[in-house]
């Protein structure tokens, strides 16, 4: 039986980490000088602190971020030539690895013809639109709405859902991440990010939250194997209740335009919901007359071993968001929507100066060509199985590793001080990240309690690099357990 974690004790252990969230330029420079990076990297980092906003994300992700200047395949190098195994891949952007020759050739060729010509039709753009429409799950006809970033796509989908349904409210899951712009911040709802929107909060009566299945720490208190059904039942009761602000089901009244969800939560810690959660949300949307917006921006494009993460539960969404890995590093995003929904807009309903530039679309088409030619989705599934086996072997040896989420190359690790209480090992996760960076391994640390690792390799990573990464993680866990006395408890 899981015991409650003492919130006061946990809070006290987080005090030391607050310095990373509120640091002056002088304090950031101190971190640069104290880092183990070489002289060229330090000079880049000094200029970064001098010239850029202190709100830039690098110093939030790392005590001191690396200055990466080159990449090839699943490896990157900093300005001093230090090599790193890349388990970030630009946050699921560089799915083909860095500088894939087919993409660089396509970009070079297109750059000599036309870089950009406003938000107007073009050869590369229309080829990409047709391919995305055809790749969407289900057998319905689709249309594409282009944007520049993932947040653009989320905004466009929200606007389109509200326009089509005539309803105002968007329901999204706790822990979801759908952008940090003014229009999407309410759907992301990270307290630290909301704070920087003061004095006017980004949320309004048009947004509300529903529980997202997180089996290891189920938000409605169910055991892992029943978390999905419990979250669905909680949401259904919320919608059926007479005092619900969302629906009057008996009268057929709905104030909800859509449910916006990630099929697997990314920024929250690479959390895979319980089996049946997404399928159950599809059924709820059908029952209550809501649209389902599936945010595949990180989990899609083959990362989970299927082209789309929703394919694991045979779910066909009404609108689907795609970006990040679509153009291997060039900015482009898309909403893939049912024909009737996207055709409800009239000309001029949306516009973006840099939406789907010729250059980005050329890169995206080359990226999709490589997916087809090299069978990358199947490769991600196979390599992911191998990676997951190695991580679960670490879990058997290391009591600090409480939970492993793994689906293809969508990999999340959760660290605890005690497996019985599930007390978050937040401080230890920070030590381990710093250790891994020094040892030449890059990934993201996150999670509801700052105690999860998100491992996001490119889909071309090979088993040799997986083994190298696992070896570094093994040493990091050994170090953290020794420093905290966790190893003496044993893996229960």
N, C-alpha and C positions, 0 to 999 in steps of 0.2 A: 504494500500500500504506500503510495507516494505521500511523504510528509511535507508540510508547508515550509517554505523557505522564509527565514526571518528577514523581512524587508529592510529593517534598520541595519542589520549586519551587512546585507548586500549593498545598501546605499553607501555605507561607510567605505566599502572597498572600491566604489566607483569615484570617490572624491578625487583620488590622484589622477584619474583619467580626464577630469574636467578641464585640466590645463590644455588638453589637445583641442577642446572646443572653443576656448576663449584665450587666445594667445596674441600678444602684441607683435609687431614686426621684430622688435628686439628679441623677444622670446623665441620666435621662429628662427632667427639668425643663430641663436645659441644652439638650437637643435641641429642646424646645418653644420656648425663647427664641431659639435660633439659627435656627429655621425662618422661612420667608418668609410664613407665614400672618398674617392680620389680627388685630386685637385681640380680637374676639369669639371667633374660633376658638381663639386662645391661651388665653383664659380657660376655655373648655370643656376644653381639653387639660390645663391646670393642675389643674382639678378631677378630671379623669380620673386623673392621676398621684397626686393626694392620696387619692382615695377607692377606687380599684380595685386589684386585685392586679397586681403587676408582671409576672405571668405572662400577662396578657391579650395577645391576638394582634396588636393594631394596631402596636406598636413592633417586632414581628418582621417584619411585612410591609413596613413603610416605616421610613425613618429617623425620621420623625415623621408619624403618620397624619393625614389630613384630618378635620375635624369636619363631617360631612355632615348637613344639617338639612332638605333638600328635594330631591325628585326628580320628574321628569316625562319620560315616554318614556325615551329613552336618554341623558338628561342628568341631572346632579345638581349641587347648589350647596352650598357650605359656609356657615358661619355669617356670613361677611362678604360673601356674595353672589357669590363667585367660581364660575364655571361650569366644569364638567368633562365631557368626553366619557366616559361610563361603560362601560369594557370590563371591569368586574367583575360587574355585575348581581347583587351579593350572592352571588357564587360560584354562578352559574347558578340563583339564586332568582327574580330579577325578570325572567323570560323575556318577560313581556308589557310590559316597561318598568315604570316607576314610576307608581303611582297610576292604573292603567287604569280609566276611568270605570265599566266594567261590573263590575269587582271591587269598587271602593269602594262602588258602589250595593248590591251583594249583601251586603257586610259591614254596611253601615248598616241595611239592611232586616232582616237576621238579628239584629243587635244589639238591635233593639227587640222581638224575639219571645223569643229564648232564646240566651244565650251558651254555656252548657255544662250538661250534666247527666250527669256521670261517664262511665264507659266503657259506655254503654248504647245500645240502638238508637234511631235517630231518622230523620226523613225525609231530611235532607240526607246523613246518613251512609250510609244504604242505597242512595240514588241513586248516591253516589260509588262505593261498593263494586261495584255492578253495572256501572258504566261502566268502571272499571279492569279488572275481570275480562274484559269484552268487548274492551278495547283490547290486551290481552296478545297477543304473537305466537303463532302456531300455532293449531290448531283444537281444542285440548283444553279441557275444562271447567276453570274456575279458581275459587278462593276467595280472599278477601282477609283479611289479618291487619293491623290498624291499630296504629300507634305514633305517637309524637310527633316524633321526630327521625330522621335517617338512621341514627345509631348504634343507636337502638331497632330499626329495621328489620333491621339487620345482626345484632343480638343475637337477635331473634326468629327469623330465618332459620337461624342456627346452631343454636339450641335445637331448632327444628322438624326440621332435617335429622338431628340426632343422635337425636332421639326416633324418627323414622320409620325410620331405617336400623338403629338399635342400634349404630352405630359411632361412635368418639370423635373421629377426626382430621379437621381442616379444613385443606385445602391452599389456600394463597393465593399470589399473585404478589409477587415482589420489586417494590417501588415502589408497591404498592397502598395505597389509603386507604379504610378502611371504618368509621372512628370512632375516638374517643380515650377511650372509657370503659374501665373495667377489663376488661370482657368482649370488647371489640373491639380493644383496643390491640395485642394479639398479631398481628392481621391487618393492622394498619397499619405497625407495625415501623419507625418513624422513630427513629433513635438518640437524637436530641435530646429526643423526647417520652418514650421509654422511660426516659431518665435520671431524669425527674421521678416515676417510679413506684418508685424505690429505697426501701427495700432489697429489696423483693420484685418481681421482674420480672413483667410481664404474660404472658409466654409460658410454656407448660407442654408436656407431652407430647402435648397435644391439638391442637397447631398445627405446621405445617411449611411451608416455602417452596418454590416452583417458579419457574423462570425465566419472565419475561414478555417477549415479543418487543418489542424496542426497536431498530428497524432501524438507526438512526444509530450506536448503540453496542451492538451485539448482545451480550447477556450470555454467549453461548457461542461468540463469536468468528466468527460467520458474516457474509458480506457482506449488505448491506441486503436484497437481493432474495431471500435464502434464510434470513433470520433466523427467520421464523415456523416453517418446517419444521424447522429445527435445534433450536429451543426445544422443539417438540413431540416430536422424536425423543429429545432429552435426557430429557424427562419420562417418556416411555414406557419408556426403558431403566431409569430410576430405579424405575419401578413393577414391571418384569418381573424385576429382579435377585433372585437367591436370598436376598441379605442385606437386601433392602428391608424396612424396618419398617412399610411401608404395606400390602403385599399379599403373599399367596402365591398367585400367579395360577394355578399348576398345580393347586392344591388348592381353588381357588375361595374363598379366605379374603380378606376385606378389612377393614382397620381404618379405612378412610376413609369418612366420611359424605358429604362434598361438596367440590367445588372452588369457591372463592369468588373471582370475578374482576370487575374493571371491563372492559367491552368496549373502552374506551379509557381510559388512565390519566389522571386529572385532577390530583391534587395533585403527582404526580411530574413534571409539566411539560406536560400536555396532549399526551401521547404516543399516537400511533396505531400499533397493532401491525401487523406485516406481514400481507398478505392471506392469509387462510386460518387465522390463529391461533385465533380464537374458534371457528370451525367445527371445526377440528382438536381443540380441547379438548372440544367437544360429543361428538365421536366417541370420544375417549379415555374420557370419563365413561360413555358407553354400553358401551364394551368392558369396562371394569373394574367397572361397577355403581355408580358414584358419582352423586350428584346434582350438577347444575350450578346454582350461585347466581350470577345476573347482576346486578351492582350498577350500576343505571342512574341512580343518584342525581344525578350531574352530567351524564353524557353523554346521558341520556334526555330525554324531553319535547321532542323536536324539535330539540335543539341541533345534531345532526350532519346535519340535512337529512332524516332519517327520524324517525318517532315514537320509535322505540327504536334505539339504536346497534347492537344485535344484529341488526336487520333488514338491515343491510348485508351480512351473511353468511347470511341466512335461517336463523338459529339460534333455536330455541325452548327457552328455559331451563326448568328444573323449578321454580325460584323466582326471582322478580325483585324487586329493591328499588327503590322510588320515594320521592322526597321532594323537597327543595329547591324546584324550580319548580312543584310540584304545586298550591300554594295561593297563589302570588304573594307570599310573605312571611309568611304565617301558618304556624305549625308544625303539620305533619301528615306522617306517613309511612305507607307500606304495603308489605307483602310480598304479592305476587301469586303464589300457589302452585297447583300442580296440585291438583285436587279431592281425589284420594285422599290426598295428603300432608297437606293442611290439615285434612281430615276425620278424620285419625288422632288428633287431640287431643280430649280430653274437656272439658266445660264447666269453666271456672276454670283452665285450663292457662296462661293469660296474662291480665294485667290492667294497665291504665295509667290513672291518674286523669285525665290530660289527653289520652288517645288519641282522636283524631278528634272534637274538640269540634264542636258545631253551627256555631260561627262559622268555624272552619277549613274544615269541609266545604262550607259555603256559598261560601267563597272559592274552594275547589278546583273546585266545580261551575261557578262563573262563569268560572274560568280555562279549563276544558275547553270551555265554550260559545264563548269567544273563539277558541280554537284552531280550532274547527270553522267559525265564522262568517268569520274573517279568513284562513283558509288559512295559518296561521303556519308549519307544517312546510315547505310548499313555498316559502314566502317565505324561510325560513332557508336553504334549499338555494340559492336564486337569489342572495341577498345574500352568502352564503358563497362562492360561485364568484367573485363580483366582488372580494370582500375578498382571497381567495387569489391572484387575478391581480395585485392591487396589491402584495401581500407578496412574490410571486416576482419582480416587477419590482424591488423593493428589493434582493432577494438578488442579482440580476444586477449591481447597482451597488455593493453593499457587501460586501466580503470578510468582514467580521465576522459576517455572517448566514450560518451554515453550513448550516442545515437548516430547512425549513418543514413542519410538519404541518398539514393543513387538511382538514376534512370538515364541510361545512356551516359553522356558526359555532362549531365546536370548533377552535381555532387555537393552535398552539404554535410558538414561534420559539426556535431554539437558536443561541447566540453562541459563537464560537471566536476565538482569537488567530491561529490558523493552520489553514487548511482541510486541509492535508496531515496534520498531527499531531492535529488536532481538539482542541488544547489549549483547555480551557474558558476563556472570557472572563468569569470571575465578577466580578472587580472592575469591569470595563467595564459589565457588566449592571447593577451597583449604581449607577454613575454615570448610566446611561441612564434607569433608573427615576426617580431623583431629578429629572433634567432634565424628564422627561415630566410628573411631578406638578406641577412649577413651571409648565409650559406648558399645564396643564389637561387631562391625560389620565390616567386611572386604570386599572390592571390589576395582575395578580399576577406577581411574580417567584418562580421556583422551580427545579425540575429537580434531578437527581441531583447536579450540580456547581454549583448556584446560578446557572446561566447560561442559564436558559430564561425566556421570557415566556409566560404564559397569558393569551390574549385571550378574554374571555368576555362579549361584548356581549349585550344583550337581543335577542330575535328580531325586534323591531320597528325596529331601527336602520336608518337609510336610507343611501343611497350618499353623500350630502353629508357626513354625520358620519363615514362610513368614510374618505372622502378627507381630512377634517380630522385624523383619528387617524393615517392613514398619513403625512401631512405632518409631524406631530410626531415620529413614529418615524424618519422620514428624517433630520430634523435631529439627533435624538439619536444615530443611528449615525454621522453625519458627525462630530459632536463627539467621540465615543468613539474613532473611528479616528484622528482627529488627535491626541488626547492620548496614544494608545498607539503611534502609528506603524504601525498595521495597514494603512492605505490604500496605503502604498508597496509592499506585497507583491502587490497585485492580486488579483482574484477568480479563483481557479484552479478 
